[in-house]
Amino acid sequence: MREGDGMRFALALLLACPAFAVVEGVVLNETTGQAQSGVDVLLVQPGAGGMKSLGSAKSGPTGLFKIDQDLPAGPALLQSTYAGVTYTQALPPGSVTSGLRVNVYNSTKQPPPEMITQHLVLLEPTATELHVSETFFTRNLSKLTFQDTENGSIRLYLPQGAPANLQVTIDSTGVPIRRPLEKGKQAGAYKVGYPLKPGETRFDLEYSLPATATLSGKVFSTTPPTKLVTPAGVTLSGNGLTDLGEEPETKARVYTFTGDSYKVGILGVGSIRPPAADTGAPAEDTGAPKCCQEVPARVNQQMPWVLGLGFGILLLGGTLLYRRGQVGPSKA
């Protein structure tokens, strides 16, 4: 082979081989507005067996990081851990892998003033039981992540007779996960220590009680007021109870109450949920590394109607309260 032919053959072979790609970018602290050093960045791929680690790096003095790894054929996640909180962003197949921006935030143990949490309690009585669905919807408009592992980022009281070992469904990224409900410091109190990052986070809890004509409960926060919701044909009565009206889509009725406790009479039976088969559940939190807690193997297909209903009623309740002059306009 002549020398020129050999060079051309080597060049053709080099061009035919795929270049080894890298995943690189910069970590920015959105709280300070500066590049953030010392952040662990992990490239992972979710699968049926959990998370597969593909590569990792630590951001340097100028916030830059570089992972010498191709993106996999399927979806991948870039997870960064800072101040004890893991932040996740998706990297779909074909994504640009250079010049990435990874945002992290400082953490606080005090709820930011720009954060508002709405609490909804849906009561669906039948002839044999009372089904209860509780939703906490948080909108954090600050540039801080609220995390109080000791007292809980979300706190609630469970009524007497509620089952033990309940699980909470959490959605902050569009992919629900599950965490166990932890006991709080007070009798009957429970907490969830999940960090409330900037943006929206939703917590859903479901349980059943024996059939009852009355229900008593307590709440930790009264601002904004907790909303009690019943299906069409079910009404509540009690001291300090305010009827906010009917939600047009589902015909559900929305109530609030004064103070931090309530005792209501329940009249009628009904349900908002449509019949559905049990087709799976969000992933359990098994105590595995943080990278493995963000993406479930299966998603509960019964949850979307609950999520949609909750958002609609929360917005409805806030609008009605504002119109009646009981609360000021939301910072959200």
HUVEN-V814050 format. One record per residue. N is the residue number from 1. RES is the residue in one small letter. D_FIRST is the distance of its C-alpha to the first C-alpha in Angstrom with 2 decimals. Layout:
n = (N	N)
res = (RES	RES)
d_first = (D_FIRST	D_FIRST)
This chain:
n = (1	2	3	4	5	6	7	8	9	10	11	12	13	14	15	16	17	18	19	20	21	22	23	24	25	26	27	28	29	30	31	32	33	34	35	36	37	38	39	40	41	42	43	44	45	46	47	48	49	50	51	52	53	54	55	56	57	58	59	60	61	62	63	64	65	66	67	68	69	70	71	72	73	74	75	76	77	78	79	80	81	82	83	84	85	86	87	88	89	90	91	92	93	94	95	96	97	98	99	100	101	102	103	104	105	106	107	108	109	110	111	112	113	114	115	116	117	118	119	120	121	122	123	124	125	126	127	128	129	130	131	132	133	134	135	136	137	138	139	140	141	142	143	144	145	146	147	148	149	150	151	152	153	154	155	156	157	158	159	160	161	162	163	164	165	166	167	168	169	170	171	172	173	174	175	176	177	178	179	180	181	182	183	184	185	186	187	188	189	190	191	192	193	194	195	196	197	198	199	200	201	202	203	204	205	206	207	208	209	210	211	212	213	214	215	216	217	218	219	220	221	222	223	224	225	226	227	228	229	230	231	232	233	234	235	236	237	238	239	240	241	242	243	244	245	246	247	248	249	250	251	252	253	254	255	256	257	258	259	260	261	262	263	264	265	266	267	268	269	270	271	272	273	274	275	276	277	278	279	280	281	282	283	284	285	286	287	288	289	290	291	292	293	294	295	296	297	298	299	300	301	302	303	304	305	306	307	308	309	310	311	312	313	314	315	316	317	318	319	320	321	322	323	324	325	326	327	328	329	330	331	332)
res = (m	r	e	g	d	g	m	r	f	a	l	a	l	l	l	a	c	p	a	f	a	v	v	e	g	v	v	l	n	e	t	t	g	q	a	q	s	g	v	d	v	l	l	v	q	p	g	a	g	g	m	k	s	l	g	s	a	k	s	g	p	t	g	l	f	k	i	d	q	d	l	p	a	g	p	a	l	l	q	s	t	y	a	g	v	t	y	t	q	a	l	p	p	g	s	v	t	s	g	l	r	v	n	v	y	n	s	t	k	q	p	p	p	e	m	i	t	q	h	l	v	l	l	e	p	t	a	t	e	l	h	v	s	e	t	f	f	t	r	n	l	s	k	l	t	f	q	d	t	e	n	g	s	i	r	l	y	l	p	q	g	a	p	a	n	l	q	v	t	i	d	s	t	g	v	p	i	r	r	p	l	e	k	g	k	q	a	g	a	y	k	v	g	y	p	l	k	p	g	e	t	r	f	d	l	e	y	s	l	p	a	t	a	t	l	s	g	k	v	f	s	t	t	p	p	t	k	l	v	t	p	a	g	v	t	l	s	g	n	g	l	t	d	l	g	e	e	p	e	t	k	a	r	v	y	t	f	t	g	d	s	y	k	v	g	i	l	g	v	g	s	i	r	p	p	a	a	d	t	g	a	p	a	e	d	t	g	a	p	k	c	c	q	e	v	p	a	r	v	n	q	q	m	p	w	v	l	g	l	g	f	g	i	l	l	l	g	g	t	l	l	y	r	r	g	q	v	g	p	s	k	a)
d_first = (0.00	3.77	6.55	8.34	6.35	6.40	10.00	10.89	10.03	12.13	14.77	15.14	15.60	18.14	20.01	20.29	21.99	25.70	26.97	29.53	32.80	35.94	39.61	41.29	44.44	47.79	51.02	54.12	57.69	59.58	62.89	62.22	59.73	57.42	54.05	54.64	53.02	53.05	52.64	50.81	48.41	47.18	44.73	45.95	45.58	48.74	48.78	51.18	51.08	51.79	49.63	46.14	45.19	41.67	41.85	44.33	44.90	47.87	48.56	48.45	51.05	50.16	50.02	46.24	44.52	40.97	39.92	36.23	36.26	35.23	38.12	38.66	38.67	42.47	44.99	45.05	47.75	47.75	50.78	52.17	55.08	57.49	61.07	61.15	60.23	57.00	55.79	53.42	51.31	49.18	45.47	44.84	41.36	39.40	41.57	40.48	39.95	40.04	43.17	45.44	49.11	50.96	54.73	57.10	60.82	63.44	65.80	69.58	72.30	74.62	74.25	73.12	75.78	73.23	72.78	74.98	75.23	76.95	78.42	79.13	81.04	81.04	83.88	83.75	86.81	87.23	90.16	88.65	86.55	85.64	81.93	80.93	77.70	77.32	74.78	74.06	72.10	71.09	69.84	68.75	68.48	68.21	65.14	66.12	65.48	68.78	68.60	71.69	70.76	74.24	76.32	73.76	72.22	74.16	77.56	79.88	82.88	82.86	86.14	88.05	86.81	83.14	80.80	79.02	75.28	74.44	70.96	70.19	67.48	65.79	63.68	62.31	58.75	59.32	58.47	61.73	61.97	64.98	66.79	69.97	73.19	74.44	78.09	79.50	82.20	85.13	86.57	84.90	82.24	78.50	75.44	71.73	69.70	66.73	65.74	66.74	63.88	64.17	64.28	65.93	66.45	68.39	70.11	71.57	73.92	75.71	78.53	81.65	85.26	88.23	90.07	92.35	94.65	94.04	91.10	91.16	88.28	87.38	84.67	83.41	83.05	85.31	83.29	82.26	84.56	83.26	83.46	84.90	83.83	85.35	84.50	86.74	90.06	89.98	92.00	92.62	95.83	96.80	98.15	95.94	93.70	92.62	91.48	88.74	88.60	86.41	82.65	82.37	79.23	80.20	83.94	83.65	86.34	85.59	87.96	88.10	90.63	92.23	91.68	89.21	90.59	91.72	93.78	93.57	95.20	92.90	94.31	92.51	89.29	85.99	82.24	79.60	76.63	75.61	75.25	71.81	70.28	68.92	65.16	63.90	64.35	62.54	60.82	63.07	62.81	62.18	61.92	58.13	56.23	56.80	53.38	54.46	57.78	56.72	55.29	57.19	55.85	58.43	60.71	64.35	64.69	68.42	68.02	67.09	70.62	72.07	69.77	70.49	74.20	74.36	72.75	75.04	78.17	77.36	76.93	80.07	82.10	81.06	81.93	85.32	86.14	85.28	87.42	90.33	90.01	89.58	86.35	84.71	81.43	78.37	76.06	73.21)
